[in-house]
């Protein structure tokens, strides 16, 4: 029946075009997720392919960053309690590490679990340059090398002088190292982070 054959062709064409549209939408979604920026204006990686979930993650990341920047000692009012290590972004996991180190309070997720997750993300090539530097500094801190952790972050600031979050974390490292000269010195050495309009 020619009408049936024509209908089948139209249906196949529609299905084919629908698949192409879905693929295009997913490509755009992936591109938009790869362009996510935190409250400081810096890019961060997100594993989720669901934009609404990514937005929730972004809110938690921004809350975590504000905790770090403002030296909130309450160990992250809400965000740390809802982090799922299997469904979080790398920056969120990194900030959880630094908050745990700084506040001296353990979260429901162990430090080993967080490092294991970040190691997996690193081996898959899913960390950007900022996240790699933060992981290196977090590992140095975890091993008791506080000055090294601060030095690693300062090396990153040379190339990225306006990253206010990294400057704050650098100060945390030097505070842990009981090095007041460097706590002040890193601000003097990297004034661009304090003057940045991106935060």
C-alpha positions in Angstrom: 0.0 0.0 0.0 1.7 3.2 -1.1 0.0 5.3 1.6 1.4 3.0 4.3 4.9 3.0 2.8 4.7 6.8 2.6 3.6 7.0 6.3 6.5 4.7 7.3 8.9 7.0 5.5 7.5 10.1 7.2 7.7 8.3 10.6 11.3 7.2 10.0 12.2 10.8 8.9 10.5 12.2 12.0 12.3 9.7 14.3 15.6 10.4 12.6 15.1 14.2 13.0 14.0 13.8 16.6 17.1 11.8 17.3 19.2 14.6 15.7 17.5 17.3 17.7 18.1 15.3 20.9 21.7 14.9 20.1 22.0 18.6 19.3 20.3 19.5 22.5 22.6 17.2 24.5 25.6 18.7 22.7 24.5 22.2 23.7 23.8 21.0 27.2 27.3 19.5 27.4 28.8 22.7 26.1 26.8 24.8 28.6 27.8 22.6 31.5 31.4 22.8 30.4 31.1 26.6 30.7 29.8 26.6 34.3 31.4 29.3 36.4 31.4 29.6 40.2 30.7 32.7 42.2 34.3 33.9 41.7 33.9 33.7 37.9 36.2 30.7 37.5 35.2 27.7 35.4 34.7 24.3 37.1 33.9 20.9 35.8 30.6 19.2 36.3 29.9 15.5 35.7 26.1 15.8 35.5 24.4 15.9 32.1 21.3 17.2 33.8 21.3 21.0 33.9 18.9 21.3 36.8 21.1 19.0 38.9 24.1 21.0 37.8 22.4 24.2 38.9 21.9 22.7 42.4 25.5 21.7 42.4 26.5 25.3 41.4 24.5 26.6 44.4 26.3 24.3 46.7 29.7 25.2 45.3 29.0 28.9 45.6 27.9 28.4 49.3 31.0 26.4 49.9 33.2 29.1 48.3 31.6 31.8 50.5 32.2 29.6 53.6 35.9 29.5 52.6 36.2 33.2 51.7 34.4 34.5 54.8 36.1 31.9 57.1 32.8 30.5 58.2 33.8 28.2 61.1 30.4 26.6 61.3 31.6 24.0 58.8 29.4 24.7 55.9 25.9 25.4 57.1 24.0 23.0 54.8 26.0 22.1 51.7 28.4 19.6 53.3 25.6 17.5 54.7 24.1 16.9 51.3 27.2 16.2 49.2 27.0 12.8 47.6 30.5 11.7 46.7 29.2 9.7 43.7 27.2 12.6 42.3 29.2 15.7 43.1 31.6 17.9 41.1 35.3 17.9 41.6 35.4 21.4 43.0 32.8 20.6 45.6 34.8 17.6 46.8 38.0 19.7 46.9 36.2 22.4 49.0 34.9 19.7 51.3 38.5 18.6 51.9 39.7 22.1 52.6 36.8 22.9 54.9 37.4 19.6 56.8 41.1 20.5 57.2 40.5 24.1 58.2 37.5 23.6 60.5 38.9 20.3 62.0 35.5 18.7 61.8 34.9 15.5 59.8 32.0 15.3 57.4 29.9 12.2 56.7 32.3 11.5 53.9 35.8 10.3 54.8 38.9 12.1 53.6 40.0 8.8 51.9 36.7 8.6 50.0 37.1 12.2 48.7 40.7 11.6 47.6 39.7 8.3 46.0 37.0 10.2 44.0 39.4 12.9 43.0 42.0 10.4 42.0 39.4 8.8 39.7 38.4 12.1 38.2 42.1 12.9 37.6 42.8 9.6 35.9 39.8 10.2 33.6 41.1 13.7 32.7 38.1 15.4 34.2 39.9 18.1 36.2 40.7 21.5 34.9 44.1 23.2 35.7 42.7 25.0 38.8 41.2 21.8 40.2 44.5 19.9 39.7 46.4 22.5 41.6 43.9 22.5 44.4 44.0 18.7 44.7 47.9 18.9 44.8 47.7 21.5 47.6 45.0 19.5 49.5 47.2 16.4 49.3 50.2 18.3 50.6 48.1 19.7 53.5 46.8 16.3 54.3 50.3 15.0 54.6 51.3 17.8 56.9 53.2 19.9 54.4 51.4 23.2 54.9 54.1 25.5 53.5 54.3 23.3 50.4 50.5 23.5 50.0 50.7 27.3 50.2 53.6 27.4 47.7 51.7 25.2 45.2 48.7 27.5 45.4 50.9 30.6 45.0 52.4 29.1 41.9 48.9 28.9 40.5 48.2 32.5 41.4 51.2 33.7 39.4 49.3 32.5 36.2 45.8 33.3 37.6 46.3 36.5 39.7 42.6 37.3 40.2 41.5 34.0 41.8 40.3 35.2 45.2 39.3 31.7 46.4 42.8 30.3 45.8 44.3 33.3 47.6 42.1 32.5 50.6 43.0 28.9 50.6 46.7 29.9 50.3 46.2 31.9 53.5 44.6 28.9 55.2 47.7 26.8 54.3 50.0 29.4 55.8 47.9 29.7 58.9 48.1 26.0 59.3 51.9 26.3 58.9 52.0 29.0 61.6 53.6 31.3 59.1 52.0 34.8 59.7 54.6 36.5 57.4 53.3 34.4 54.5 49.6 34.9 55.5 50.1 38.6 54.8 52.8 38.2 52.3 50.7 36.2 49.8 48.2 39.0 49.7 51.0 41.5 49.0 52.5 39.2 46.4 49.1 38.7 44.6 47.2 42.0 45.0 45.2 41.2 41.8 43.1 38.7 43.7 41.9 41.3 46.2 41.2 43.8 43.4 39.4 41.3 41.1 36.0 42.4 40.0 35.1 38.8 39.3 34.0 38.0 42.8 
